[in-house]
Amino acid sequence: MAVALGRVAGAWFAVCAGTSIATRVHEAARSPRCGDFAAAVKDLGGSFELLERLGFYAWNPNQVPQRRVESVSSIDLELENVLRGLGLAPTRGPPVHSGAWPEAHPPRLVNISELQVPRSFVSLPPRPLRKGVPHAPPPVSVPFVAAQRFSVDLEGIDFILDGPSLSFLGKHEVSKRTAFTAERVRGAILILKSAREQQDLADRAHQFRRWVTGVPMEALGSGQSVWHLQLARIGGFRALLVGEVDAVDSEGRLALVGADRQVSWRTVVFQMIASGCGLYVRGTPVRDQIAQVAARDLQAVMRSLDRLRPGSVAGRFQRIAEALESIHTSMVDLPKLRPYSLSFSPWRGSPSLSRISQWRSLLPPPNVTSRLLPATPVRA
């Protein structure tokens, strides 16, 4: 970590001095230690086991009719819009759609060793995206794609989780600004952040993501995203993991891309594991430029955290397993068709569940969910 910080400091000094900086690629990304994602997560020990990498799906907000909505979840209520965003043709079914699933692939990562830095950001007018649907896929799309495209039996799944929920459970976050919701969908318990974060296609993070995938920084694009599904065992539970994938390199490694001034590697590692990404590509911003581009593999991220605190990442997954055990036990006797707020308190080690209003549900109404996720799946 000290080496990485030293390189950042050196890059900053060189930019301020007006000198040229060659792209630096973290040596771990070029060494035999990279391995693949499955090899990296074996270091987590008995609390986590990768069972299967299912595949990708894409969400295209341009396929969803743009209309004024009053809440994050209101557009989720329409069955046809969920299907259109996934690139499917709705029917009066069952099945609820016709035709084949569209192909979905992450964009190709350029050879970052050939990128010329420093690289100035482009001045663009803001292009904010409304929180949630249609610009982000509705949560119901995760179990729908798993069941309909990848033939996953949801009755055999205990939890549906993503990177933020893994981070929340592993770190026992107590901040009131970090709200998560837990509710049942078929046999699984869905745990996701209650509100999506605001995004802007013109911001530096999106500009950097476009640049390292061979797209001009000023090309705002459509906002389409690609998501990856995996099956894993966490403690004694089977979990369906989902995460957005930013790119794939020439060796087939999935990658996350970021350009934040400060990186929380404890958060990044959960995002990488949830999305199945073995690589993190970071652009270091200094003033109005990208001063450095570096790639770091999952094993290197995990080892740097373990150096700070031995067994750190594996220990976090042990805490996740314990939290899931508590949540699973608590929800056995609770009404199934209700959403619950999930939180940690400073004086309790286990999470607390509080019943919340139905309008705060992550899922569409039961009649829509039952059509998307029938008890006996009907496929096109």
N, C-alpha and C positions, 0 to 999 in steps of 0.2 A: 504494500500500500504506500509505503514511503517513496518507493521508486516512481509509482504512478503520480503521486503528488509532486514529486520533483520535476517530472516531465511537464506537468501542467504549468508549474511555476516557470520553467525554462521557456515554454511556448509563450507565456504571457509576456515575459521580458523581451523576447525576440520581436514580438509584434509591436510592442511599445517602442522598440528601438528602430523599427522599420525594416528589419532584415527578413530574408526569406526563410520559411520553415518547411522542411520536407515532411511529408506524412510519416507518422510513426505508427507502426502496427505493434501492438503488445506482443511480446515474444511468445506468450502462452498460446496465442491463436495460431502460431506457425509450428509449434512443437508437437511431438508425438503424444503429448499428454492430453491433447484435445479430445481424442476419442469421440464417441457419439453420445447422444443424450442418454441413452439407456445405460451406458457404462458410467456416466457421471452420477446418475441418481442412485447407483448401487452403493455409493459412499454414505447414503443416508441411513443405512442399517435396516433394522426390522420395522421401523415405523412407517416406511414408505416403500411400495413396490409398484413399478410400472407393469401393468398387465397387457395393455394393447394401445397402439396408436391407431385411431380409427380413420382419420382423414380430415379434409378441409371442407368448409362451405363459405360462401361469400354473401355479404349483405350489400345491396345497392340501394341507397336512399332515393335515387332518381326514379326508381320503379314504383315508389310509393307516392300516391297523389299528395301534393303539398297543400295543406289546409291549415287554417288557424285552429290551434288547440289551446285549451285552458289548463291542462295539466300534463305532466310527463307521460302518464299512462293512458290518457284518453284514446289516443290513436291505436293503442294495442288492442282495443276492444273489437276491432274489425278484422275478421278472419282473412278476408281477401287481401288486405294490405300486408299482413304477415307473409302470405304466400308470394305476393308480388315482389316484396323486398328480397326474398330468397331466389327470385328468378323463376318461379313456378307459375303455371297457368291454373287459376282457381276453377273448380267445378262445383256443381251442386251435390256431388258425391254422396256416399263414399265411393271411392277415395276422394279426398278434398282437392286433389290436383291431378292434372293429366300431364303426360309427357315425361321426358327424362330430366334428371337433375342436371343443372348446368355445371360445367367443369369449373373448379376453383383452384387457383394456384397463387402463392405469394409472388410479388415482383422479384426479379433477379437482382441481387446485390452486385454492384460493380466491384472491380478489383480496387480496393481502397488504397493499396500501396501506390496506385497510379494517380490518385487524386492530388490536385495542386492546392496547397494551403500556404498562407492564409487565404480564405475564400470569404468574400463579403456577402452578408445577407442582402436580400433585395427589399427595397421599401415598397410595401404593398398596402392597399387599403384593407381594413379588417374584413374578414369573411367568416363571421361567427356562425357556428352551428347550434341550433336549438338543442337543449339538453334532451337526451333520450331519443325515443322514436320520433321521426323516421330516420334520424341521422345515425343512431346506434340500433342494432337489432334488439327486438323485444326479448326479455328473458325466456318466454315460452318457446322461442326458436331453438334453444339449446336441447331440451328433451325431444322436441318435434324432429329435429334433424337426426338426433341420435337414434330415435325409434324408427323413423321412416326411411332414412337414407342408409344407416349403418346397422339396422336390425337389432338394436340394443333393447333388451327386455327391461323396461323401467322398473318393473316389480322386483328385479334383482339388483337394483341400484339403491344405495342408502342415502347418498348425498350428491348434490350437484354444486360444484365449487369453481371459483376462478381465482386469479392471482390476488386481487384485493381481499377476498374472503379468507384465503390461506394466510395472508399477512396479518389480517385482523385477528384470526384465531391463534396464530403462532406467537404474536406479540402481546396478546391480551390488551388491546388498545382500549383506553377508557375515555378518550375524547368524545364529547357530545357532538362534535362536528362530523364524526365518522359513524354514521348510522347504517346498520345492516338489518335486513329483513330475512326471516326464515319462514317458509311455508311449504306445505306438501304439494307435490305434483305427481299423481299416480303413487308409486311406492316410495319415491325419493323425497328427500328434504332439500329444497332449493335455498341456498344461502348466498345472497348477493347484496351489494351496496344499495341502499335505499334510493339514492339519487345519483344520476350520472353527472360527470364533470363537464363543464363548458369547454368546447373546443373551438379553435379558430384555424381555418385552413391556411391563413396568411402568416401565422406565427412562426417563430424560428424553428421549433421542433418539427413542424410539418415541412418547412423549407428544406431542412437537413435530410429528412426522410426521403423527400423527392430526389434530392441531389445524389444520395448514395444508391439510388435505384435507377439512375440514368435519366431522370426526368428533370427538366429545367426548374429551378427554384420558383420562378414566377408562374409556373403552370399550376393553377389552383386545383385542378382535377375535379373528380366527381364525388369524392368522399367515400368511395367504395372501400370496404374492409374485408379482410380474409381471416377466418377463425379456424382454430384447430381443436379437435376433440380427442381426448384420451381416456382410457380406463385405468384406474389405479386402485391399489389397496392402501388405506391409511389406517394404521392400527388394525382393528378387526372389521373395518367397513370398506365396502366397495364404493368408489367415488367416480363420478363422471366429471372430468376436468375440462375447462374451456378457457381459451385465451386467444387474443388477437396476435397474428404473426405479421411482422412488418416486411420481411424479406427472406430470401433463401440464397445461399452462396453457391459457387460453382461445384462444391463438394456435396451439396444437398443438405447442408446444415441450416436449420431454421434460425432466424435472427430477429431480435428486438433491436430497435434503433432509438436513440435518445440524444438530446442536445441540451440537457439541463446544466446549470452552473454547479449545482450541488447534487450529487447522486446518493440516494439511500440504497446501498447495496443489499441491505436486509429486505427492502421492498422489491428490488430488482430480481433477487434470487427466486422469490415466490412467483413473480410474473413469468420468469423463464421456465420454471417447472410446470406451471399451469398450462402454458402455451406449448410446451415441448420444444422450446428454443435452446439450442446448445451454444448460442453466440449472442453477445451483446456488443453492438457497435455504437460507440459514443463519440459525438463531436463536442469538443471543448470550446464553448463560446467565450471570446474575450472582446469586450466592447461590441462592435458591429460585425465581427468576423468569426468564422470557425478557425481556430488556431491550430487544432490538432484533431486527427481522426485515429481512433484506436479500437481494436477489436479484442474482446476478452471472452474466453470460453467459460462454460458453466463450472467446470472443475476449478478453474482459477478463481472465480468469484467465491465459490464455496470455501476454498482453502484460505483465501484472504480473510474471510469472516472467522474461520476456525482458528487462525493465528491470533486474532484478537481475543477470542474466547473459545477454547478447545471444545469441539462437539457442538458448536453453536447451532448450525443448521439442522443437524439430526435432532438436537434437543428441542428445537422449535417444532419439528414434526411430532415429537412425543407430546408436546403441549397441545398441538392440534388434535391428535388422537384422543387425548383426555377430554378436550372440549367437545369433540363430536360425540363421545360417549355420554357426556352430560346432556347435550342437546337431544340426542336420540331418546334417552330415558325420559326426559321431561316432556317430549312431544307425544309419547305413547298415549297418554290419557287426555290430550287436548283435542278440541274439535279440529277435524282435518281440513276443512275448507275455510280456514281463517289465517290471516297473516299475523306474524308476531315480530315485535322489535327485539333485536338481539344486542345485548350490551354486557360489558364487564364493569365491575365496580372495584375501586382500589382495595376494598377490604374482603373481596371474595375472589377465590381463584377460579371458580367455575362461572360460565356465562349465565345471564338471567334472561328469561323470556317474558315479554309483556304483550298482552293482546292489544292490537291496534285496529283502527277503523278499516273496513273492507276497501274503501277507496284508495288506501295506501298499498294495496296488494300489488305485487310485481306481475301478477298473472291476469289475463283477461277473465271475464265472467265464466262461471262453470260451464255454461252451454257452449261457449266458444272453445274452451279448453277440451271439453269432451269430444268435440268434432276433430280437433287437431290431434288429440291423444286418446283415441277410443280404447276401451279395455282390451279388445282384440284388434291389433293394428291392421288396417286395410291399406295396402300399397298400390300405387298406380302401376 
